[in-house]
Amino acid sequence: MAGPTILHADLDAFYASVEQLLDPRLRGRPVAVGGSARGGVVLAASYEAKAYGVSGGMPGWRAARLCPALQFVPGRFAEYQPLADRVMDILGDVTPAVERISIDEAFLDVAGSTHLFGPPAAIAALLRRRVREEVGLPISVGAARTKHLAKIASQVAKPDGVVVVDPEREREFLDPLPVGLMWGVGPVARERLAERGITTIGELARTPSGAVERVLGHAVGARMSALAHNEDPRRVSGAGRARSVGAQSALGRQVASRELVREVLSQLADRVAGRLRAKDRAGRTVTVRVRFPGMRSVTRSTTLPGPVAATLTLTEVAEQLAWQAIDDQPGSDVEITLLAVSVSGLTAQSSLQLELPLLTDDPRRPGSEPGAARWAVDRSVDAVRARFGRGAVGYLPSAMPRVRTVPDEFRELAEHDL
């Protein structure tokens, strides 16, 4: 049996910890990034604030009631990425097999590093010490035989700790833990499982897979059953360019109107297309995911004649795909809870090859006259934003949303880079 050589390193309360690092007056005090006592949304909370029940996504007024001493800070978004990158550089000093999955967490495979740095527990301790001394931030590390178990171990280790799961004691470790610690089990799934008396990972593992699938759906249920048995064949992929780029937006529970769908998809398309252009990339396959009440999701995709990175083109294609999924649902007032857009089949696109005027104009072909015009406008928008900020210019309706709860800078930090 393999040893616990997969590590999951996760910075603790990252955004709030950065604020406490940059402003010593906030250290040891309850801090909320974003929002205010009058309203807005808390984007992140320090552990001191979490002790009072404050959490990300909570209305600011509610957080202030839970913790009257709460310190609201606007967030220094320009500081987050450089600090997180310094931490990733430290992880890369131990092994080249680092798979960054968000701005503040990554998997490592240290099987080839133990002869240099010692066993996984010693490597985890080394990483924690270096991140604390060289960057000034707390980080928790879990080590286990699989990615799934390593991620759970890092959650158990929080805050600022290390947990190494011996392969011989995996069941002993997993069984008493709540199912909510599992990757992919959110509040709705947790509630559904609890209604059937399943609250721990051990209880989930002892439940037949077919029964779990009837509760959570075939795909999700089968995956959760496998993970409850720590069956996770995924390996640490290491560095490499992303094969797709995407963004999503949770909506609560709203009726799918034309205005709502277009506004949300235009925001998502703007973020995705902008990130593609920033790396001189484009993609041919567009995928849209629509989630409905009950955690049921429908995915629609299409492959275009040529690779695109134009905001308006991506918005139009995404709208068509979304309404294909929505119109297939019974009833007139269909409710949706999430929209997501991704682009795959990526290729380089630092310049544009114009077409000869032999075919009808179609903006989905980037070399056509309307496609080239959109590409040129997008590049101008990118240049203005680079100089004056993202809010200086944009496309309607994404440039003037009816409700803006989370700053674009925060959304972009949470999404994967190319």
MOVENWO-V824481 format. One line per field, one symbol per residue. psi: psi as a letter, one per 30 degrees, with the letter a starting at -180 (. if undefined). A space follows every 50 residues. Layout:
psi = ???
This chain:
psi = klligkkjkjkkheeeeeeeefjfffkglkkkklalffaakkelkleeef fggklkfkkeeeeeeeifgkjkkfkifffeeeeeeeeeeeeffekfikjk fafgllkkjgegfffefaleeeeeeeeeeeeeefegkkkkkkkafleeee eeeeeefkkhakkkjkffgeeeeeefkkfffkjfjaeeeeeeeefggjfl eeeeefkkeeeeefefleeeeeeeeeefghjjfklkfallkkflklllkk gcjlkileeeeeeeeeeeeeeeeeeeefghlllfkkkkkkklkggkkkkk llklelklgkeeeeeeeeeeeefeeeffklleikklfkkkklkahklkif lkjklkiflkkjffjffleeeeeeeeeeeeeeeeeeeflefelakkgffi lekjfkkeeeeeefkkl.
